[in-house]
Amino acid sequence: MTIAVERNDILAAFAEVPRPDLKSIHPIGCCEDHEPDFDWYRKHSWQEFEAELPTARFDPFDFGTVHPLVFQYFAPGIMLATLSWLVSKSGSDDWLPDSWVMKFAPLQEFTKRFTNEYLPLFSSPQRTVIAEYLGAFVNDVRFYGDSDIERAITNIWQDETQQIVGRERR
């Protein structure tokens, strides 16, 4: 299987993303009541997250509520773990790789919030690599969200990348 985006592309695009100081923010951007559930993120790297994802230890639905800085920092872990799955189809039977991929393709009703709060943190090279990453999952038999993925590629990641590039040239 040929995939347009490779591990090195993702690593290069995210090489400059610093680990956020998670002591000063609530990882889920909510309240202290939920902090114990998300304390793992304070103590681990995105590389450890990548290794742990296929064990189904994490809930993709809970991850969808993390603070934008946490989302950006851990994004390479999601991308690399799900690309590995796409090639090998291995992982826990309880793991939901499609749900993790869909973190980059928010539902229509959440798109505005995503583009306002999360998207500004991603650089143009990161947005390009995410668009290429999402393209690898279009037409995969396990996915039911091809139209959501295609919408995200076109209307979020590529559209916004073009807008950034235009702003950078001015």
C-alpha positions as CSV (number, residue, x, y, z in Angstrom):
1,M,0.0,0.0,0.0
2,T,1.4,3.4,-1.0
3,I,0.6,6.2,1.4
4,A,1.2,9.8,0.4
5,V,2.4,10.9,3.8
6,E,5.3,9.1,5.6
7,R,6.5,9.0,9.2
8,N,9.4,11.3,8.4
9,D,6.9,13.9,6.9
10,I,5.0,14.0,10.1
11,L,8.1,14.1,12.3
12,A,9.5,17.0,10.3
13,A,6.2,19.0,10.4
14,F,5.9,18.6,14.1
15,A,9.6,18.8,15.1
16,E,9.3,22.3,16.5
17,V,6.2,21.8,18.5
18,P,7.2,22.3,22.2
19,R,5.7,20.2,24.9
20,P,3.1,22.5,26.5
21,D,3.4,23.3,30.2
22,L,0.4,21.3,31.3
23,K,0.8,22.4,34.9
24,S,-0.8,25.8,34.0
25,I,-3.7,24.5,32.0
26,H,-6.4,22.0,32.4
27,P,-5.8,19.4,29.7
28,I,-9.4,19.2,28.9
29,G,-9.9,22.9,29.2
30,C,-12.7,22.3,31.7
31,C,-12.4,22.0,35.5
32,E,-10.5,20.4,38.2
33,D,-13.2,17.7,38.7
34,H,-12.0,16.0,35.5
35,E,-8.2,16.4,36.0
36,P,-7.5,12.9,37.4
37,D,-8.8,11.4,34.1
38,F,-6.4,13.5,32.1
39,D,-3.3,13.5,34.4
40,W,-1.6,10.9,32.1
41,Y,-1.0,13.7,29.5
42,R,1.0,15.7,32.0
43,K,3.5,12.9,32.6
44,H,4.0,11.5,29.1
45,S,5.2,12.4,25.6
46,W,3.4,12.2,22.3
47,Q,5.8,9.3,21.5
48,E,4.5,7.4,24.5
49,F,1.0,8.2,23.4
50,E,1.7,6.8,20.0
51,A,2.9,3.5,21.5
52,E,-0.1,3.3,23.9
53,L,-2.9,4.1,21.4
54,P,-3.3,0.7,19.8
55,T,-3.8,-0.8,23.3
56,A,-7.2,1.0,23.5
57,R,-6.3,2.5,26.8
58,F,-7.5,6.0,25.7
59,D,-11.0,7.1,24.7
60,P,-11.0,9.0,21.4
61,F,-14.2,10.7,22.4
62,D,-12.6,12.1,25.6
63,F,-9.6,13.2,23.6
64,G,-11.8,15.3,21.5
65,T,-12.3,17.6,24.5
66,V,-8.6,18.2,25.3
67,H,-7.2,21.7,25.4
68,P,-6.0,22.9,21.9
69,L,-2.3,22.9,23.0
70,V,-2.7,19.3,24.2
71,F,-4.3,18.4,20.9
72,Q,-1.6,19.9,18.8
73,Y,1.2,18.4,20.9
74,F,-0.2,14.8,20.8
75,A,-1.4,15.0,17.2
76,P,1.7,13.3,15.8
77,G,1.1,10.3,18.1
78,I,-2.4,9.9,16.7
79,M,-1.3,10.2,13.1
80,L,1.6,7.8,13.4
81,A,-0.3,5.2,15.4
82,T,-3.2,5.2,12.9
83,L,-1.0,5.1,9.9
84,S,0.8,2.1,11.3
85,W,-2.6,0.5,11.8
86,L,-3.6,1.3,8.2
87,V,-0.5,-0.6,7.0
88,S,-0.6,-3.5,9.4
89,K,-4.2,-3.6,10.6
90,S,-2.9,-4.6,14.1
91,G,-3.9,-3.4,17.5
92,S,-6.4,-4.2,20.3
93,D,-9.8,-5.4,19.1
94,D,-11.2,-2.6,21.3
95,W,-9.1,0.1,19.6
96,L,-11.0,2.4,17.3
97,P,-8.4,3.8,14.9
98,D,-11.2,5.4,12.7
99,S,-12.4,7.4,15.7
100,W,-8.9,8.7,16.2
101,V,-8.5,9.7,12.6
102,M,-11.8,11.6,12.8
103,K,-10.4,13.9,15.5
104,F,-8.9,15.7,12.5
105,A,-12.3,15.8,10.7
106,P,-14.7,17.4,13.2
107,L,-18.4,17.0,12.6
108,Q,-20.0,19.9,10.7
109,E,-21.5,21.4,13.8
110,F,-18.1,21.5,15.5
111,T,-16.1,22.8,12.6
112,K,-16.3,26.5,13.5
113,R,-15.1,25.9,17.0
114,F,-12.3,23.7,15.7
115,T,-11.2,26.2,13.1
116,N,-11.3,29.0,15.7
117,E,-9.6,27.3,18.7
118,Y,-7.5,24.5,17.4
119,L,-6.5,25.2,13.8
120,P,-4.6,28.5,14.5
121,L,-2.0,26.5,16.4
122,F,-1.1,24.4,13.3
123,S,1.5,25.8,10.9
124,S,1.2,25.6,7.2
125,P,3.5,22.5,6.9
126,Q,1.5,20.8,9.7
127,R,-1.8,21.5,7.9
128,T,-0.5,20.2,4.7
129,V,0.8,17.0,6.3
130,I,-2.6,16.5,8.1
131,A,-4.4,16.9,4.8
132,E,-2.2,14.3,3.2
133,Y,-2.6,12.0,6.2
134,L,-6.4,12.3,6.0
135,G,-6.2,11.4,2.3
136,A,-4.7,8.1,3.2
137,F,-8.0,7.1,4.9
138,V,-10.4,8.0,2.2
139,N,-12.0,4.9,0.8
140,D,-10.6,2.6,3.5
141,V,-13.1,-0.1,4.1
142,R,-13.3,0.4,7.9
143,F,-14.3,4.0,7.6
144,Y,-17.8,5.3,7.2
145,G,-16.8,9.0,7.2
146,D,-15.3,9.5,3.7
147,S,-17.4,12.5,3.1
148,D,-16.4,14.0,6.5
149,I,-12.8,13.3,5.7
150,E,-13.0,14.8,2.3
151,R,-14.8,17.9,3.7
152,A,-12.1,18.3,6.4
153,I,-9.3,18.0,3.8
154,T,-10.9,20.6,1.5
155,N,-12.6,23.0,3.9
156,I,-10.4,22.9,7.0
157,W,-6.8,21.7,6.3
158,Q,-6.3,22.7,2.7
159,D,-8.5,25.8,2.7
160,E,-6.9,27.1,5.8
161,T,-3.4,26.3,4.6
162,Q,-4.1,28.4,1.5
163,Q,-5.3,31.3,3.7
164,I,-2.1,31.1,5.8
165,V,0.2,30.9,2.8
166,G,-1.6,34.0,1.4
167,R,-1.2,35.9,4.7
168,E,2.5,34.9,4.9
169,R,3.2,36.4,1.5
170,R,1.8,39.8,2.3
